[in-house]
Amino acid sequence: MSDDPLLAVRDLETHYPITKGWLRREVGRVRAVDGISFDLARGETLGLVGESGSGKTTAAHSILGIETPTGGEIRFDGTPIEERSGESLRAFRRRVQLVVQDPNDALNPRMPVGEAVAEPLTVHGFDDAERRRAIAEDLLERVGLSAADHGRYPHEFSGGEKQRISIARALIVNPDLIVADEPTSALDARVRADVLDLLADIRREFDVAVLFISHDLDVVRRFCDRVAVMYLGEIVERGPTDAVFRDPDHPYTQVLRSSVPSLDPTDRRLGRPLTETVPEPSDPPSGCRFHPRCPAVISPDSIDLPRETWRSVAAFRFTVQTGELPPAVAPGRDADGSISADTVRETFDLPDAVSDDTLDETIDRAAAAIADGNVEQAGTILEAGVPTPCESTTPEAVSRGDGRSVQCLRFDPSVDADQIADDGSRLGDD
Ligand SMILES: Nc1ncnc2c1ncn2[C@@H]1O[C@H](COP(=O)(O)OP(=O)(O)OP(=O)(O)O)[C@@H](O)[C@H]1O
């Protein structure tokens, strides 16, 4: 066995072209995965979490060769996967198996489940039919079904049972890595726990590594040794699962965690995003991609405000720029249509005046533009008058010890602590 990690992903990039016209001219790119790196050791479980659209499935499909990466490198057992061909490629396809969210996608409705479980053996040249059947029956039992289920068809099983069958099918070729893409999301809560327990058991029994993809932090916390948090194609935080979820460093992880009350109902230091709109991965924000939504976005040197006031000002800017204004101030509002700049200030929890004169004038002008129904102009005014270092500087990953790292300017030693306006380690709900 080599010293290389089982899986080493470096600067992986998978962009999808956006094309136009019958010549299919490329007019842009969806940056679904945009430079992620991680290692997975033998027998380890790594969770890849993030909201829908953050690039988790694209990352998994790139590793499996279902999608072709546009950049970076993926090494499996020390060998770049694009260098594999012939026997080495066949071995890779055996050693890495996929379990998908909906087991119906993995099972042919007209094939008895025993045959479905045994099918990968056939594909990999295992000719002895009787032996194939015996192995499949053994696996059906090991995933909690019965050898006698061998001749039954998928429709005779519940969703949870079908997922057990697809896990048996993945295991039959004795893989080193299972990529599990939302394997329990389609199941109801009780069955989900059973299938997770099964996955945990077989991982130990078969000593198989698992790349576990999920938007469900609770599930990842129960199952994974380590976690990598993805946002808009990038990994923004990583580390041992317990440590990351107990005390997340990245505001995005804090926001994600705050949407899962069961993770720690006593912890009130929760963040809410400034805006709900997730930007398009074809046009990600500059600097830190989370900055337009980040409740801990950093104020520039030039603006010195109490923290809560700065947060309201930043929320004002980014909400106006997304164009999704609260109904009270949105263009086309009911009533007689006329509102004052003061109403705009009130709606956004902005004080009547802020201590910084230039900023106060910016807010006035933007509020007046909104009162006139000119949201775009207000956005332009705020973009120029309410800058943040988070939009102009791309954060590097900063090591936080114990195998943790975070990609956030709040942890960059060169950023002035005054700008962060708290101790830099967490969001407060103060
Ligand atoms: N074949 C494709 N062509 C163009 N864009 C794509 C393609 N597949 C995915 N995308 C886009 O890439 C981005 C990342 O999608 P991906 O499915 O990898 O995210 P995800 O985190 O797995 O989300 P989900 O949980 O919803 O599947 C999304 O904006 C998605 O619309």
PDBQT file of the ligand as one rigid body, heavy atoms in Angstrom, charges set to zero:
ROOT
HETATM    1  N1  LIG A 501     -24.599  19.929 -16.900  1.00  0.00    +0.000 N 
HETATM    2  C1  LIG A 501     -24.653  21.161 -16.436  1.00  0.00    +0.000 A 
HETATM    3  N2  LIG A 501     -24.624  22.229 -17.262  1.00  0.00    +0.000 NA
HETATM    4  C2  LIG A 501     -24.643  23.506 -16.794  1.00  0.00    +0.000 A 
HETATM    5  N3  LIG A 501     -24.709  23.807 -15.485  1.00  0.00    +0.000 NA
HETATM    6  C3  LIG A 501     -24.741  22.794 -14.609  1.00  0.00    +0.000 A 
HETATM    7  C4  LIG A 501     -24.715  21.427 -15.023  1.00  0.00    +0.000 A 
HETATM    8  N4  LIG A 501     -24.766  20.634 -13.913  1.00  0.00    +0.000 NA
HETATM    9  C5  LIG A 501     -24.802  21.478 -12.841  1.00  0.00    +0.000 A 
HETATM   10  N5  LIG A 501     -24.790  22.770 -13.263  1.00  0.00    +0.000 N 
HETATM   11  C6  LIG A 501     -24.801  23.974 -12.411  1.00  0.00    +0.000 C 
HETATM   12  O1  LIG A 501     -23.640  23.916 -11.598  1.00  0.00    +0.000 OA
HETATM   13  C7  LIG A 501     -23.917  24.430 -10.307  1.00  0.00    +0.000 C 
HETATM   14  C8  LIG A 501     -23.540  23.389  -9.266  1.00  0.00    +0.000 C 
HETATM   15  O2  LIG A 501     -24.458  22.297  -9.375  1.00  0.00    +0.000 OA
HETATM   16  P1  LIG A 501     -24.314  20.974  -8.510  1.00  0.00    +0.000 P 
HETATM   17  O3  LIG A 501     -25.443  20.054  -8.887  1.00  0.00    +0.000 OA
HETATM   18  O4  LIG A 501     -22.934  20.447  -8.610  1.00  0.00    +0.000 OA
HETATM   19  O5  LIG A 501     -24.544  21.535  -7.029  1.00  0.00    +0.000 OA
HETATM   20  P2  LIG A 501     -24.960  20.760  -5.719  1.00  0.00    +0.000 P 
HETATM   21  O6  LIG A 501     -24.262  21.447  -4.605  1.00  0.00    +0.000 OA
HETATM   22  O7  LIG A 501     -24.717  19.295  -5.874  1.00  0.00    +0.000 OA
HETATM   23  O8  LIG A 501     -26.509  21.046  -5.632  1.00  0.00    +0.000 OA
HETATM   24  P3  LIG A 501     -27.734  20.029  -5.564  1.00  0.00    +0.000 P 
HETATM   25  O9  LIG A 501     -27.733  19.521  -4.156  1.00  0.00    +0.000 OA
HETATM   26  O10 LIG A 501     -28.921  20.885  -5.887  1.00  0.00    +0.000 OA
HETATM   27  O11 LIG A 501     -27.459  18.963  -6.606  1.00  0.00    +0.000 OA
HETATM   28  C9  LIG A 501     -25.398  24.800 -10.305  1.00  0.00    +0.000 C 
HETATM   29  O12 LIG A 501     -25.509  26.178 -10.574  1.00  0.00    +0.000 OA
HETATM   30  C10 LIG A 501     -25.967  23.984 -11.440  1.00  0.00    +0.000 C 
HETATM   31  O13 LIG A 501     -27.086  24.637 -12.001  1.00  0.00    +0.000 OA
ENDROOT
TORSDOF 0
